[in-house]
């Protein structure tokens, strides 16, 4: 019998997987191609936005309404409930 995994656990695992690949030296385009592009949770391509300090970041929309955010300055991925700023 198949085990059903809650979407939150799946999103958290996706963040974990992206972070692990990035910590092994992969840049964002590599993580996009290897992990995110074509993933069942990902709705569309990355959109460049800016955080509160006007630093660029990428947001990837997920099927549950959350956003996977990549911060290039810290080389980290995290989940956000909604976009902070309008994309340009």
C-alpha positions as CSV (number, residue, x, y, z in Angstrom):
1,X,0.0,0.0,0.0
2,X,1.4,3.4,-1.0
3,X,2.0,6.0,1.7
4,X,0.5,9.4,1.2
5,X,2.9,12.2,2.0
6,X,1.5,15.6,3.0
7,X,2.3,18.5,0.6
8,X,4.1,20.4,3.4
9,X,6.5,17.5,3.9
10,X,7.0,17.3,0.2
11,X,7.7,21.0,-0.1
12,X,10.1,20.8,2.9
13,X,11.9,17.9,1.2
14,X,12.2,19.9,-2.0
15,X,13.8,22.8,-0.1
16,X,16.2,20.3,1.6
17,X,17.1,18.7,-1.7
18,X,17.8,22.1,-3.4
19,X,19.9,23.2,-0.5
20,X,21.9,20.0,-0.5
21,X,22.7,20.3,-4.2
22,X,23.6,24.0,-3.8
23,X,25.9,23.2,-0.9
24,X,27.7,20.7,-3.1
25,X,28.7,23.6,-5.4
26,X,25.7,23.8,-7.9
27,X,24.6,27.2,-9.1
28,X,20.9,28.1,-9.5
29,X,20.6,27.1,-13.2
30,X,22.0,23.6,-12.3
31,X,19.5,23.2,-9.4
32,X,16.7,24.4,-11.6
33,X,17.6,21.8,-14.3
34,X,18.4,18.9,-12.0
35,X,15.8,19.3,-9.3
36,X,13.0,21.9,-10.0
37,X,12.3,21.9,-13.7
38,X,9.5,19.4,-14.3
39,X,9.0,18.7,-10.6
40,X,5.3,17.9,-9.8
41,X,5.1,20.7,-7.2
42,X,6.5,23.4,-9.5
43,X,4.0,25.5,-11.4
44,X,6.2,27.6,-13.7
45,X,9.6,29.1,-14.3
46,X,11.5,31.2,-11.8
47,X,10.6,34.9,-11.5
48,X,13.2,37.4,-10.3
49,X,12.0,39.5,-7.4
50,X,13.6,41.6,-4.7
51,X,13.6,41.1,-0.9
52,X,13.0,43.9,1.6
53,X,16.6,45.1,1.2
54,X,16.2,45.3,-2.6
55,X,18.5,42.3,-3.1
56,X,17.5,40.1,-6.1
57,X,16.2,36.6,-5.5
58,X,14.3,34.0,-7.5
59,X,10.8,32.8,-6.7
60,X,9.3,29.6,-8.0
61,X,5.5,29.1,-7.7
62,X,4.3,25.8,-6.2
63,X,1.0,24.1,-6.7
64,X,-0.1,24.7,-3.1
65,X,0.2,28.5,-3.4
66,X,3.5,28.7,-1.7
67,X,6.7,30.0,-3.2
68,X,10.2,28.4,-3.2
69,X,12.6,31.3,-2.9
70,X,16.3,31.2,-3.8
71,X,18.5,33.9,-2.2
72,X,21.7,34.2,-4.3
73,X,23.6,36.1,-1.6
74,X,23.3,33.3,1.0
75,X,22.9,30.5,-1.6
76,X,19.9,29.2,0.3
77,X,16.4,28.1,-0.5
78,X,13.3,28.6,1.7
79,X,9.5,28.6,1.4
80,X,7.3,31.7,1.4
81,X,3.6,31.8,1.6
82,X,3.2,34.7,-0.9
83,X,5.5,36.9,-3.0
84,X,6.9,39.8,-1.0
85,X,7.3,42.1,-4.0
86,X,5.9,42.4,-7.4
87,X,8.2,40.9,-10.1
88,X,9.8,43.3,-12.6
